[in-house]
Amino acid sequence: MCMRKPFTWLLAMAGTITIAFAACSKDDDKEGPDNSVIAGTWRFEVGIDSLFNKQNQLISVDTLDVEDPANTHITFQQNGKFSSNLNDTTVTGTYTLVNAQTLELSSNGSVPQQVNIVTLNSTQLVLSSTDTDFGNGNYSKEYFYLKK
């Protein structure tokens, strides 16, 4: 399994995804989403890829490697735009925080893609995604740890 594929996929997905952070409550007639919690540059720390079979049994766990971790990051602006960099490849687009648990990313008019927000605070962002494109019932769950 290529260790860079899942993180490359996340950054490419960030290029094809919109991150909307809409804090939902009973009184939604107030302000729009508060992007301040996610705004800023987040640097890649580590990625973990866990492969499961169709019986939900863990098959393997790998770390996700990138060639240049110091230059692997994603920047979210307050205005709902993002840019990401992986190995000198830049992807730009828009994001929406759908709720406190989902980030939606879109780039170049593509269909928005969603990732799960596991942790989001002033210094750490942990995202997860599930890949079911194996065709045999197996699936992988990737976790991406980023730090401000």
N, C-alpha and C positions, 0 to 999 in steps of 0.2 A: 504494500500500500504506500503510495506516495505521501510523505509526511506533510508536504506543503499544500497539497490539494485542498484539504478542508479549510485552512485559513485563507488560501487564495480564493476559495469559493465564498467565504464570508466577506472578504473585501470586495470581490466582484459583485456579490449580492448587495453589499453596501452601495455599490454602484448601480444596482438595479432595485434599490429599496428606498422607501420613504419612512422616516422615523417620526411618528407623531406621538407626542406625549400629552395625552388629554386626561387630566385627572377627572374622573367621572364622579359625580355626586348627584343628590336629589335636586340641587339648585344649579343645574348646568347653565342657567341663563347669565352667569357671571362671566368672568374673564375667560380668554382662550387658554390653550395649553401653556404650561410654564416650562420652557426649554432650559431655564437657567441651571437646573440640576444636571443636565447632560452636556451643556455647552462647554467647549474646551477641547484640548487635544489629549487623546487617550493613546498611550503607547502599549504595544503588545508586550506582555510578560511571558505567558505560556499558553499553549493550547493542549487539550486532551481529547483524544478520539477513542471512544469505546464502541466496540462492535458486538452486537447481540444477534443470536439466531432467532428464528420465528417462535421459539418457545420462551423467549425473553431471557435466555441464559447468556451470560457474558462469555464471549469468545476471546477477545483480546482488548488490550488497552495500550495505546501508543501516545507519545507526545508529538505535537505538531511543531515541526521545525520551520524556521524561515531563514533565508540567507543573511539578512541584515536586520536583526531585531531593533537596532537603534533607529532605523529609518522605516520601521513598520508601525503605522499609526492611523488613526481616524480622527478627524476634527469635525465637531458639530458646532455650527454657528447658532446663535439665538434666533435667527430668522428662518430656521427650518432647512438650511442647506448643510451639506456635508462634503468633505473630500477625504479620500483615504489613499494611503501610499503603501505599496508592497513591492520591494525590489525595484524601486524607481518607476513603478507603474502607478499612475494616479487615476483615480476614479472619482467623479463628482456626481452629485444628485441632490435629492431632497429627502428629508426624514420627517417622521411623525411619531410622537410618543402616543400610541393608541391608548394605553393605560399604564399603570405602574408595572406591568409585566410583559408588555409587547412593544417592540420597536419595528416600525415599518419603513423600509428603504426603497427608493426608486431612482433610476438613473436613465437618462436619454429616452424618456417616455415609455420605458418598459413596464411590465406588470409589477406592481409593488410586491415585495417579498417581506415576510415577517420572521423575526427572531425573538426568542424569549429572553427577557431580562431576568436574570437570576439574582443579581446584586447591582444596585446603583446607589452610590453615595458620593461624597465630595472627592474621594480619592480612588475608588475602585468601581470598575464596570465589569460584570461577568455576563456574557451572552451565551446562549445555547441554541443549537439547531439540531434537527433530526433529519437524516438522509435515508430515504427508503428506496432509492433507485437501484437496488441490487438485483431485483427480479426474482430472487429465490426466497423471499420472506425475511431475509436478514436485514438489519438496519443498523445505522451508526448514530451515535449521539455525540456531538462535538461541543466542547466548552472552550470559550475564549476568555482569557483573563487579561484585562487591560487596566492600566494605572495612569492617573494624571500626574 
